[in-house]
């Protein structure tokens, strides 16, 4: 039962970034008017860059957890290698926390400023 619980927790942790990033890569195009509004263009370009950064960060974290899983599998009971694999999981979890906090701050700023 412990293996089933561990496996379900691992699967939910690995799918969480994918589910939370279920958004459009291009959130909206700047309005088409006769004059080009510099502010809307800057916001649009920044949105594209931030969404692309989000996708890259999520992919990096998923790869980090996959590497940590392979480290656990290849440890074969060696305490030093198991500790190294645990450190990889801890750093991956820390990466998730930093990414979520960074993008949460950006969302809070967007809502506050009305962007």
N, C-alpha and C positions, 0 to 999 in steps of 0.2 A: 504494500500500500504506500509505503514511503517513496518508492520509485515512481509510482503513478502520480503522487502529489508533486514530487520534484519535477517530473516531466511536464505536468500541466502548468506548473509555475514558470518553468523555463519557456514553454511555448507562449504563454500569455505575455511574458516579459519581452520576448522577441517580436511578437506581433504588435505590441503597444505602440512603438514608433511609427509603424506603417499605418495603423488605424488613426493615430492622432495627426498624421500628415495628410489625411485624405482631404485635400483641398486642391483647387486649381493652381496650376503653375503661374498662370497669368490672371490675376484677380479681376482686372478690369482694364479696359483701354482708356486712355485719356479722351475726353470729349472732343469730337471733331467740330471745330469752329473755324471761322475765317481767320482768327488770330491765334497764334500759338501761345498758350499760357505756360510760362516757364515753371511755375509751381507745380502744376499738374504733371508736367513732363518729368520733373525731378522725382515726384512721388511715385510715378509709374515705374521709372527706371529703378528706383530704390526697392520697390516691391518685387520686381523681377529678380534683382540681385539677392534679396533676403530670402525669397522662396527657393531660389537655387541653392543658397547656402544651407537652408533647412534640409533639403533633399540630400545634399552631400553629407551633412552632419549625421543624419539618420542612417545613411548607408555606412558611414564610418563606424558608428556604434554597433550596428548589426554585425559587421565584419569583426569588430573587436570581441564580441561575444562568441562568434563562431571560432575564432582563434583560441579563446579561453577554453572552449569546449574541447577542441583538439588537444590542448595542453593537458586537460584533465584526463582525456582518454589515453594519452601517451605517457602519463606519469607512471603508471604501472606500480603504484604503491610507494614510489620514492617520495619521502616527505618534502625534500627540497623542491622537486618539480610540482608537487601538489600546492605548496606554498606559493610558488611562482604563478600557478594557474589561478589561485585565489586572489592574488594581487591583481591579475589581469581583470578578473571579474569586478573587483573593488574599483579599479580605475575606470572600467567601462560604466559602472553605475554612477561614479562621480561625474563622468562625461555626460551621462543622461541628465543628471541634476543641473549641471552647468548650462547645457543646451536649453533645457526647459525654462530655467530662470532667465536666461538671456532673451529668449523669444517671448516669454511672458512680460518682461519689462517693455519690449517693443510693442506688444499688443496693448498694454496699459497706456503707453505713450500715445499710440494711435487713437485709442478711444478717448483719452483725455483731451487731446488736441483736435479731435474731430476729423481725422484724416481718413 
